Amino acid sequence: MKLSGVKVLDLSMFLPGPHLTMMMADHGAEVIALEPPGGEPVRQVGLKQDQHSVWFRNVFRGKRSINLNLKNDQGKQAFFELCKDVDIIVEAFRPGVIDRLGIGYEAVKAVNPGIVYCSISAYGQTGNKRLAPAHDLSIQADSGAVFINEGLDGQPAQPAMPVADMAGSLMAFSGILMALYRKQQTGVGDYLDISMQDSLIAWYANVMGPAFAENRSPVVKDERSWGGSAMYNIYQTSDGKHLTLGGSETKFAHNLLSKFERLDLYELCTQPPGKAQQPVTQFFRETFATQPLAYWQQFLADVDVCWAPVRGLNEAIRDEHLQQRQMLLTDADGNHHLGVPIKYQNEPAQPNFELPGFSQDTQKVLQKLGYSDAQIAAMAADKAFLS
């Protein structure tokens, strides 16, 4: 597999860090999760399947679990011995914590100059907000994402997806791989400062027109992506269900309006989004409301237009296409797992569905580092780790 031989030490919790290190594990990396004394918090969050939370299952498969007391001299010494043996460290403490613990990049680089050390935080390691506590919702609100997630009532709506968390995960994943590639050329590692807010803002490439060109926030309902385009919108059907039109290119408008025998509306679809397209939006709203979703599925089946029904999450994840794409996996015990989105023709991912118990690998990892059974027993007595 692509990352066979790569060793990762993951100190992070919750979503961004654990998600990216799980993706590395899926592609062959050896990932050791250094869990806090109480264990990874998401072990206990949300519904469980076969005694493991579904969240934990979706970010922790294929990893090994250890615990080291980083405030204990023997625990810290074991940490640095482990650092000598890994290629990547991922942490997501609040800025300053790792340095106060004495395990920051400079300290680790002193024992492993090739280390790729990635810190993921809400606002980054620099700037006025660096120490502010924040999870996904706060970052989305502070970055304008909640504002543009405006409901039909004109009020900001609770975001449905943790996009700041996931943007941070994917930016960190990309940055780590670039640093690994450079390390192969130079033998020198690097330090990555990944901000969830930076990562989210970087995803705004296609929506910055009003802010950059006219120095204003968008009028959300008038923008192409958020309701201003008749061909990029959500419509209710007569049975209370919904469908979406998702392609505002004029060729799709022509195709659909031809099917409706309403090409008189086509020129309006060539106008900028907003008020000019309202007559078309109103036509679609009134027309789609006359028949149930099943009727429109048949009606649109032979039309070359971007459209899709609004499906419930449970229905959507079990779609036949996703089964064919192996995005819903089932292990030997019948437990479900999300699939692997990065699909190589050569050396494809091989997700390992095993989930470690808290600290189950601590003694094995210490033995591999050269600790004797007597030393490990002494460390346990000194509370250098929990098992």
N, C-alpha and C positions, 0 to 999 in steps of 0.2 A: 504494500500500500504506500501511498505517496509520503506519509509521515512516519513510516517505520523507522525505528531507531531514535526518533526525537523524544526527549524526555521533558515533561512539563510539571512544574510544581504550582498548584493553584491554591492561593490563599483567599480567593474571593467567595462571595456568597450571593444568594438570591438569583439574579437572572443574567446580566451582561457577561460577567466573567465565566460562571459555570456553563453558560450556553456555548460560548466560543471554545472553551476547553473540551467540551463534549464533542463538538464538531471535529476537533483535532483527534480525539480518541477514536471517533468513527473511521478516520482515515489512517489509523495505525499508530498514533502517538501513544506513549505511555504517560498517563496522566495520574499524578498523585495529588489528591485533594487533602490539604491540611485543614481539617475542620476545627472550629473553636470548641471549647469544653462542652458546650451544650449541643454540639452537632450543627450541621447545616440547617438553618431555620426552616427551609422549605420541606424538610423531612416531615414536618407536622402541619403544613399549610394546605388547606383544601381537601377535596375528596380523595379517598384512598382506593387503590386497587391492589389486592393481594398484599395488604399491610404496608404498602408504600404509597405516599401521596403521588398523584398523577404528575404534579409539577416536578417533584423530585425525580421521578422516572424519566421525565423529558429533558433533564439537564445533567444527569449524573451517571448515565449508563456507561459501562466500560471503564470506570475509574477505580482507583484504589483509595482507601481512606486511612489517614493517619491523624494523630493528635500529638502536638508538642507544645509544652508550656513555654512560650517565648519570654516569659518573665523569670524563668528558672535557668540558672547557669548551664546545667546539663542539657536542658531542653534547647536552649539557644545554640549551644555547641553542636548538638545533633542537627539543628537546622542548617548551620553553615557547612557541616559535612555533606548534607544532602544537596546544598547549593552547588558544591563542587561537581556533582554528578548529573546536573540537569542543564538543559539548554534554554529553558524559558521559565520565567516566574510571572504569574499574574496575580495582582492584588487590587482590592477595591476599598481599602480603608479611607477614612477622611484624610485629606492632605496633612502631612506632618506626623501621622501616627507611626508609620513604618520607621521613620528616622528616630522618633522617641523610643521605639522598641530596639533600635540599633540594628535593623535588618533592611535598611534602605539600599538603593542602587549602589551607592559608593562603597558601602560595607560589603555587599555581595560581590561587586566587581573586583574587590581586593583579593578574593579567593577564587574567582572565576571571571577572568577578563572577557570571555566570550559570551557572557550571559545576555540574553534578551529579556529585559525587565519591563513589564507593562503595568502601569498604574491606570485604573479606570476610576473616575470620580464624577460627581455630578457636574461641577463647574470647572474642573481642571486644577492643576497644581499652582497656577498663577492667577492674578486678578483679584478684584475686590471681593468677589463672592466665593472664593476658593474654599472657605471654611463653612459655608452655609450648608445645613443639612437639607437634603432633597432626594425624593424618589421620582419616579417617572412623571406622575401627574404635575408635580411642582415644576419640573423642567419643561414639560409641554406648555404649561400656563405661562411661564416666564419667557418662553421663546416664541410665543405667538401661535403655537399649534392649537391650543384650546380656542383661541379667538377665531381662527379660520374653521374650526369644527363647529360651525354655527348650525343650530337646529332650525326647523321650519318656523318656530316661534320667534326667531331672531335672537335667541339667547345662546350663549356658549353651552355645548353639551359635553358630558363626560366622555372622554376619548375611549373608544372601544379597544384599542390596541396599545401596548406599551412601546410605542415607537422610539422614544428616547432610549429606553433600555436596549432595544434590539438594534438601533442604529449604532449605539456604543459598542455592542457586541461585535457587529460586523466590521466597524472601523478598526477595532482592536485586532480582530482576526486578520484583516488585510495588512495592517501595520506590522504585526508580528511576522507574517510570512515574508514581507519585504525585508525586514531586518534579518531574518534567517538567511534569505538569499544573499544579502550583502555580506553576512558573516562567512558564508562559504568562500567568498572572494578574498576577504581581508583577515579573517580569523578574529575580528573584533565585534563584540556585541553592541547593544545600544539600549537607551532608556526611552520608553514611549509614554507620553503624557496624553491620555485619551479622556476627553471631556464628553459626557453624554450630551450636553448642550451643544458643543461644537459639532458633534456628529449629527444631531438633529438638524441644526441650521444648514449643514452642508447638503441636506436632502431637499432644500427649498429651490433648487435650480430653476424649476419651471413655473414658479408662482411669485417671483420677485418683481414682476413688471411694475405694478403700482408703486411699490416702495422705492425701486431704483429709478424708474423713469419719471415718476411724478411726485416722489417724496410723500407718499401717503399710504395708509393701510387700505387694503381692498374693501370694497363693498361686496361682502362675501357672496350674496345671492346673485350678483351680476357677473361673477367671474366664470370663465369657461369650465373650470374644474369643479365648481361648487354650486352649480344650479343655473348659471346664466346662459348656458347653451342648451337648446332644446334637445339636441342629440347626445347630450352627456348629462343624464338626469335619471331620476327615479319616479316611476309611475305606478299608481295603485290600480289593481284590477277589480272586477265586480265582486269577487269573492273575498275581498279584503287582503289579498296577497299583493305582491309587488314584482315588477320587473324593471330592469335598467337598460337604458340605451347608453352605450359606452364608447362611441366613436364619433367625434364631431367633424371629421373630414367630410367635405361636401359630397364626395362620391357616395358615401353611405346615406346622407340625407336624400340624395336623388333616388337611390335604390328603394328606400323605405317609402318616400312620398309617392313614388311610382306605384308601389303596391297598394297604397291607399287611394290612388287616383287623385292626388292633391298636389300635383307639381306646381300649382299656382303659389304654393307656400315656399317653394325651393329657394327663391331669391333671398328670402328673409334669413335662411340658414347660411347664406354667404356673408351676412352682416356680422359685426362684432357681437360678442355675447352681451346679454343684458336686455334692456327694454325692447330693442329691435326684434329680438327673437321670441318675445312673449306670445304673440299670436300662434306660433308653431307649438310652443310649450303648452298653451291652453288647448290646442287641437289634440295633441297627444294625451293630455290629461283627461279630457272628456271622452276621447275615443277608447282608450285602454280601460276606462271605467265601465264600459258597456258590456264587457265579456269577462269570463273567468280566465285565470292564468293558463289553464290547459288549452283553451281556445287559442290564445295568443302564441303559445308554444308551437302549435300546429300551423298557425297563420304565418309565423316568421321562419319556419323551418327551411324554406327555399329562398329566403331573402339574404343577400350578401350584405349584412349589417351587423355591427357589434352590438350584441344584446345578451342578457343573461337573466334568469329568474333570481329573485332574492331568496336564497335558501337558508334554512336554519343551520346552525353550525354542525349539529349532529348529522343531518342529512348531507351536508356539503362534504364533510370529511370522508364519508362512505361512498362518494361518487365513484362510478366505475373507472373513470379516467384516472383518478388518483390511485385507485387500486393498481391499474396498469403501470402507473409511474412509481409504484412502491412507496407512496408517501404515507400509507397507513400500514404499519407492520404489526404482526402478532407473534409473540414468543411461544415457546413450547407449553407454557402454562395458561395460554389464552389471554395474556395481558396485552393491551394495545400500546403502541409506541409511535411517535411521529417518525417519518422516514427521513432519508438523507437527501437534501436538495442538490448537493454537488455530485454530479454523476459523471465519472470518468469511464471512457471506453476501456482503457487499460488500468489495472489496479483499482477497481472500484472499492468504495467503502465497504467495510464489514462490521456493522454495528454489533457490539457485544452487549447483550441485554442484562448482564449481571449487574446487580446493585450492591455495593458494599455496605456492611453494617458499620456503625460508627467506630472508627479507629481500629477496624479489624486487621489492617495491614501494618500497623505501627511496628510491631516486633519483627515482622519479616523484613521491612525496609531497613530497620536498624541493623539486623543481622547482615543484610546485603552490604551495608556500609562498613562492616567489619566489627561491630559491637559483639562482645561475647554475651553468653546467657547471663553470666554473673553481673556484667555491666548493665544489661537491660533490666535485670531484677533490681539493682541498686537505683536505677533511674525511676523505675515504677515506685519504689519505696519513697523516693524523694519528690514524688509528684511531678516529675519532668514530663510525664504524659499520662493520659487517661486511656483506659481501654474498656 
